[in-house]
Amino acid sequence: MTTSHSRPQVPQQALTDPVRNPANAPAPVRTKRAFVLLLLTLFVPGSAQIVAGDRKLGRIALRVTLAVWGLAIAGLVLLLVNRTLLIGILTNTVASLLIIIILIALALGWAALFVNTLRLIRPVLLAPGMRPVVGVTLVLAMLLSSGTLGYAAYVLNVSRNAIGSIFSAGPAIDPVDGRYNFLMMGGDAGDDRTGRRPDSLSVLSVDAKTGQTAIISVPRNLQNAQFSEGSPMRQIYPDGYDCGNECLINAINTEVTNEHADLYPGVADPGAQATLEAVSGTLGITVQAYVLVDMDGFAKLIDAMGGIKIKAGGWVPLSGDMVDEANGIHGMPLGWIPAGEQHLNGYHALWYGRSREFVDDYARIQRQQCVQQAMLKQLDPATLLAKFEDIANAGTKVVDSNISASQLGSFVDLAMKAKGKEVSRLTIGPPDFDASFSTVPDFNQIHDRVDQLLAAQSESAGAAGNPAGEDTIVQAGTAAGPLMAAAPAAPLTQPAPSPSSSDFTPVTTTPDGEPITEEMLNQFKREGNEQAIRDLVATNGQCRPL
């Protein structure tokens, strides 16, 4: 006879159930059970607890799991139908912080479920030889799950900090005539420098819908630059930046920073803004934003990418110290970058884009364009993911930018569209204009050539895809089609093939067929035979990204 104080009877089936009561199960069954519980926790977090442990905990975890799966599916749908919105969410400072917190919480919760699963497994019931195997498997599963979420939170936090460091909190910009125009300035930054002079100036003009890109290079020695309508500097230079040979376009940054900053109240970098306005007025287009890159940061960015690959048309010196400034003569080169296919690290890529010894500024501009194209071509998603932290940290070396962080989503999406698209090029100097053009520029002619370049690119947007997926590069003034028909190329100071031509042959031998070597070039330098070197490296403006 039972009383009210009798213990409830446990069904015999429950006592013999190997899932919840493995003590009476054979050793192989206990081992199989352990691995099944680990797999359940890895692939369906919470399910192990429902079948073998605390069902309340399991139900909570399973609801979270299903919610995360739902968010993941929504993210995948966004990736397919509205990639810009998805990237915008990930780059938004508030949204990204919330995602980071959620990822950390999920990582910790998943790790706690694995610890709970280990308790359910009861390692003491396992055969001695299987205990370390199960333990190692659990650790690997935790690394694969919680570790992945934790690393994702870390990467997103690195990205968030880099975005906050590099980009502004200002308003978004709108395309003008269907294009975004970005001024890229390269210069040396330092605590002892006020109003840095940009060493290179180029505009990346990107079609807002297709991502097709044109690179327009402005020589730093351009005179009489025109300020755009509405620029405060038009009050001082209504007829252009003309005060003699010292008024080069790259001097605007310094002059405005030191003497006219009061014309730009509330502007973070008046010198950069004034330079942007001068480039806008000179080219006859609206440049909406600028990025000023410190050269040291540029080199680190290329190193973070794993270097760039180019085909060089001629030897390029790593110049030594200046020994005769009046004649532009340097001491012995620190080294040479040979002609032919090269894989350049940041240091050598920086020299490749900046060196101008033995050639003019326009050969250097052509190489700078090539380096920019190589970076755009080689910064693919795989490289970005594999080297994200280094790239993000190097990116913080960007000295200044007025691009709004709120618009990064659309611009990243635009950059992805630009991959594999035709890249057009124009230089306000050789080979597209006469060498003396930058001293006495004809701005109506510049405006016409820029308009024709962008119009020709738009007309070619529907052309067939590129063979082998390679970039097609159109050289303004030398390309066939509407651009050439509308405006024949301006006369050149010397005949030369397009520096971007894919079929140029690197000059690796002398006219007599003797191989050009570093020792040969250095010997000419020691003898003071600078002209011999000029003749041998004259084609070093030719370059193609690989």
LUMLUMLO-67962 format. One record per residue (C-alpha): z, y, x. Coordinates in steps of 0.1 Angstrom, whole numbers, padded with zeros to 4 digits, always signed. Layout:
% residues N
ZYX/...
END
This chain:
% residues 546
+0000+0000+0000/-0009+0034+0014/+0011+0066+0011/+0002+0103+0010/+0011+0104+0047/-0014+0078+0058/-0041+0089+0083/-0077+0091+0070/-0098+0061+0078/-0126+0067+0103/-0158+0050+0092/-0166+0021+0115/-0201+0034+0118/-0188+0066+0133/-0168+0047+0159/-0198+0028+0170/-0223+0057+0169/-0234+0061+0206/-0244+0098+0201/-0209+0110+0190/-0188+0082+0205/-0205+0069+0236/-0174+0052+0250/-0183+0018+0235/-0220+0021+0243/-0236+0003+0272/-0241+0022+0305/-0280+0026+0300/-0274+0040+0266/-0249+0066+0279/-0274+0076+0306/-0302+0080+0281/-0279+0099+0258/-0270+0123+0287/-0306+0132+0294/-0315+0135+0257/-0287+0160+0252/-0299+0180+0283/-0334+0181+0270/-0323+0192+0236/-0303+0220+0251/-0332+0231+0272/-0359+0230+0246/-0339+0236+0213/-0306+0253+0223/-0279+0244+0198/-0295+0211+0187/-0273+0190+0211/-0242+0205+0195/-0254+0197+0160/-0261+0160+0168/-0232+0153+0192/-0207+0181+0191/-0194+0212+0173/-0219+0216+0144/-0207+0252+0137/-0215+0263+0172/-0248+0244+0170/-0258+0261+0138/-0251+0295+0153/-0270+0287+0185/-0299+0272+0165/-0302+0304+0144/-0304+0325+0175/-0330+0301+0189/-0351+0304+0159/-0348+0342+0159/-0359+0343+0195/-0388+0320+0188/-0398+0344+0160/-0396+0374+0183/-0416+0355+0209/-0444+0347+0184/-0444+0383+0172/-0448+0394+0208/-0477+0371+0213/-0493+0384+0182/-0488+0420+0194/-0504+0410+0228/-0534+0398+0209/-0538+0425+0183/-0520+0456+0197/-0514+0452+0234/-0507+0489+0238/-0478+0488+0214/-0463+0458+0232/-0465+0475+0266/-0452+0507+0251/-0421+0489+0239/-0415+0472+0273/-0419+0505+0291/-0398+0526+0267/-0365+0534+0284/-0343+0528+0252/-0362+0497+0240/-0363+0482+0275/-0325+0487+0279/-0319+0470+0246/-0342+0441+0257/-0323+0438+0290/-0290+0435+0272/-0304+0409+0248/-0319+0389+0278/-0286+0389+0296/-0267+0379+0265/-0292+0350+0259/-0289+0339+0295/-0251+0338+0293/-0252+0321+0259/-0277+0294+0271/-0256+0288+0302/-0225+0283+0280/-0244+0258+0259/-0252+0238+0290/-0215+0238+0300/-0207+0226+0265/-0234+0200+0267/-0219+0187+0300/-0186+0183+0281/-0204+0163+0254/-0220+0141+0280/-0186+0132+0295/-0197+0124+0330/-0168+0101+0336/-0185+0076+0312/-0216+0075+0333/-0223+0050+0360/-0212+0065+0394/-0248+0066+0407/-0260+0086+0377/-0234+0113+0378/-0250+0134+0406/-0284+0129+0391/-0273+0142+0357/-0254+0171+0375/-0285+0181+0395/-0307+0179+0364/-0283+0201+0345/-0283+0227+0373/-0321+0227+0374/-0323+0231+0336/-0299+0260+0338/-0320+0277+0365/-0351+0271+0344/-0336+0286+0313/-0307+0310+0320/-0321+0318+0354/-0355+0327+0340/-0340+0350+0314/-0317+0366+0340/-0346+0372+0363/-0367+0387+0335/-0338+0411+0327/-0337+0420+0364/-0374+0427+0367/-0374+0447+0335/-0345+0468+0349/-0364+0474+0382/-0393+0485+0361/-0372+0507+0340/-0356+0524+0370/-0390+0529+0387/-0405+0544+0355/-0375+0568+0352/-0379+0578+0389/-0417+0583+0389/-0428+0596+0355/-0417+0626+0334/-0401+0628+0301/-0426+0653+0288/-0450+0651+0259/-0479+0626+0257/-0514+0639+0266/-0545+0635+0245/-0580+0626+0258/-0605+0654+0261/-0641+0646+0252/-0630+0610+0250/-0616+0608+0285/-0584+0610+0305/-0587+0628+0338/-0560+0623+0364/-0558+0643+0396/-0547+0620+0425/-0533+0640+0455/-0522+0624+0488/-0500+0643+0512/-0471+0640+0536/-0437+0648+0521/-0405+0657+0539/-0373+0677+0536/-0387+0703+0560/-0419+0708+0540/-0423+0734+0513/-0454+0733+0492/-0471+0704+0508/-0509+0706+0514/-0527+0676+0498/-0546+0656+0524/-0569+0642+0497/-0580+0653+0462/-0598+0631+0438/-0600+0629+0400/-0600+0595+0382/-0619+0601+0349/-0613+0572+0325/-0630+0566+0292/-0602+0564+0266/-0618+0535+0247/-0636+0514+0273/-0616+0521+0305/-0648+0529+0324/-0638+0549+0354/-0654+0576+0376/-0640+0589+0409/-0648+0625+0417/-0637+0636+0452/-0631+0672+0460/-0631+0681+0498/-0598+0697+0509/-0618+0725+0526/-0636+0736+0494/-0636+0774+0492/-0635+0798+0463/-0621+0772+0439/-0622+0784+0403/-0591+0783+0382/-0594+0770+0347/-0592+0792+0316/-0556+0800+0308/-0544+0794+0344/-0518+0819+0355/-0535+0821+0388/-0565+0837+0373/-0544+0869+0371/-0544+0869+0409/-0578+0854+0416/-0600+0861+0386/-0632+0854+0406/-0619+0823+0423/-0596+0815+0452/-0614+0837+0477/-0595+0854+0505/-0616+0841+0535/-0616+0809+0554/-0579+0804+0549/-0583+0800+0511/-0591+0764+0510/-0584+0744+0478/-0556+0724+0495/-0538+0756+0504/-0532+0765+0468/-0502+0742+0465/-0484+0759+0494/-0492+0795+0483/-0481+0789+0447/-0449+0772+0457/-0440+0799+0482/-0453+0830+0465/-0462+0825+0428/-0438+0800+0414/-0426+0827+0389/-0460+0823+0372/-0450+0788+0361/-0416+0790+0345/-0402+0757+0335/-0428+0737+0355/-0413+0711+0378/-0440+0715+0405/-0459+0748+0402/-0480+0741+0433/-0492+0708+0420/-0499+0723+0386/-0519+0752+0401/-0539+0727+0422/-0547+0707+0390/-0559+0739+0373/-0581+0747+0403/-0597+0713+0403/-0602+0715+0365/-0620+0749+0368/-0640+0737+0398/-0653+0706+0382/-0657+0720+0347/-0635+0694+0330/-0600+0693+0317/-0576+0675+0341/-0546+0665+0320/-0522+0651+0346/-0515+0647+0383/-0500+0621+0406/-0490+0633+0441/-0485+0603+0464/-0466+0605+0497/-0487+0588+0524/-0457+0567+0535/-0453+0555+0500/-0490+0547+0498/-0488+0524+0529/-0457+0506+0514/-0475+0501+0481/-0504+0484+0498/-0480+0463+0518/-0463+0453+0486/-0497+0443+0471/-0503+0420+0501/-0529+0443+0517/-0564+0451+0506/-0598+0436+0515/-0628+0457+0523/-0662+0455+0540/-0663+0483+0566/-0696+0498+0577/-0684+0510+0611/-0655+0512+0635/-0626+0535+0626/-0601+0549+0652/-0564+0551+0648/-0563+0585+0665/-0539+0596+0692/-0522+0629+0694/-0543+0661+0693/-0551+0673+0729/-0576+0700+0721/-0571+0715+0686/-0598+0741+0689/-0624+0713+0693/-0607+0687+0673/-0603+0663+0703/-0575+0636+0703/-0561+0616+0731/-0567+0579+0735/-0569+0560+0702/-0539+0540+0693/-0563+0512+0682/-0594+0506+0662/-0603+0490+0628/-0635+0470+0635/-0666+0470+0613/-0671+0440+0589/-0649+0423+0565/-0612+0433+0570/-0579+0425+0554/-0559+0457+0559/-0521+0461+0557/-0506+0494+0545/-0505+0510+0580/-0541+0502+0587/-0553+0510+0552/-0536+0544+0555/-0554+0551+0588/-0587+0538+0574/-0584+0563+0546/-0572+0593+0567/-0590+0590+0600/-0617+0615+0606/-0621+0616+0644/-0658+0613+0655/-0670+0618+0619/-0667+0645+0593/-0644+0648+0563/-0670+0633+0540/-0671+0599+0557/-0633+0599+0553/-0636+0608+0516/-0660+0578+0511/-0635+0555+0528/-0607+0569+0506/-0627+0562+0475/-0633+0527+0487/-0595+0521+0494/-0588+0534+0458/-0613+0510+0444/-0599+0481+0464/-0564+0488+0451/-0576+0490+0415/-0596+0458+0420/-0569+0438+0437/-0539+0449+0416/-0544+0421+0391/-0517+0407+0368/-0510+0378+0391/-0504+0401+0420/-0483+0424+0399/-0461+0396+0386/-0458+0379+0420/-0449+0410+0439/-0435+0431+0411/-0402+0442+0427/-0418+0453+0460/-0446+0471+0441/-0421+0489+0418/-0399+0499+0447/-0429+0512+0467/-0440+0530+0435/-0409+0552+0436/-0424+0568+0467/-0447+0587+0444/-0434+0622+0451/-0443+0637+0417/-0462+0630+0385/-0463+0648+0352/-0475+0617+0333/-0452+0610+0304/-0433+0578+0306/-0438+0575+0268/-0475+0570+0274/-0474+0543+0300/-0482+0516+0275/-0515+0530+0266/-0524+0538+0302/-0515+0503+0315/-0536+0489+0287/-0564+0512+0297/-0561+0501+0333/-0564+0465+0322/-0596+0474+0303/-0610+0490+0334/-0608+0458+0354/-0643+0446+0363/-0659+0477+0348/-0685+0499+0365/-0670+0525+0388/-0691+0557+0393/-0685+0580+0423/-0693+0616+0431/-0683+0636+0461/-0686+0674+0462/-0702+0671+0496/-0723+0646+0515/-0739+0624+0505/-0742+0641+0471/-0743+0677+0483/-0752+0694+0515/-0724+0696+0541/-0723+0734+0538/-0719+0733+0501/-0681+0733+0501/-0681+0767+0519/-0704+0784+0494/-0703+0761+0463/-0725+0766+0433/-0701+0758+0404/-0728+0756+0378/-0744+0729+0398/-0711+0711+0402/-0705+0713+0365/-0739+0699+0357/-0735+0670+0382/-0701+0661+0368/-0714+0662+0332/-0745+0641+0342/-0722+0616+0360/-0700+0611+0330/-0729+0610+0305/-0747+0584+0326/-0716+0563+0327/-0713+0565+0289/-0749+0555+0284/-0745+0525+0307/-0713+0513+0289/-0733+0488+0267/-0752+0473+0297/-0749+0436+0304/-0719+0422+0323/-0718+0422+0360/-0729+0391+0379/-0701+0370+0393/-0676+0394+0377/-0680+0419+0406/-0675+0456+0402/-0708+0476+0400/-0704+0509+0418/-0728+0538+0410/-0731+0565+0436/-0738+0598+0419/-0771+0613+0429/-0784+0580+0443/-0781+0557+0414/-0811+0548+0392/-0812+0556+0356/-0804+0587+0335/-0784+0604+0363/-0812+0603+0388/-0838+0613+0362/-0817+0642+0351/-0808+0655+0385/-0823+0643+0418/-0799+0640+0446/-0791+0672+0465/-0805+0673+0501/-0783+0655+0527/-0776+0667+0561/-0788+0633+0574/-0804+0604+0556/-0779+0577+0549/-0776+0547+0526/-0751+0549+0498/-0716+0542+0513/-0708+0520+0484/-0740+0499+0486/-0733+0462+0484/-0761+0453+0508/-0753+0475+0538/-0750+0458+0572/-0719+0467+0592/-0728+0482+0626/-0713+0458+0651/-0737+0462+0680/-0752+0490+0700/-0790+0498+0696/-0795+0475+0726/-0778+0446+0708/-0746+0446+0728/-0715+0438+0707/-0693+0469+0701/-0658+0462+0713/-0626+0481+0714/-0627+0482+0752/-0663+0497+0751/-0652+0525+0728/-0621+0532+0748/-0641+0533+0780/-0664+0559+0765/-0633+0578+0755/-0618+0577+0790/-0652+0590+0804/-0651+0618+0779/-0683+0606+0763/-0674+0615+0727/-0710+0617+0716/-0716+0580+0725/-0686+0571+0703/-0699+0593+0674/-0733+0576+0676/-0717+0541+0674/-0692+0549+0646/-0715+0571+0625/-0716+0546+0597/-0679+0542+0592/-0681+0560+0559/-0698+0529+0544/-0673+0507+0527/-0671+0482+0498/-0640+0466+0483/-0641+0428+0484/
END
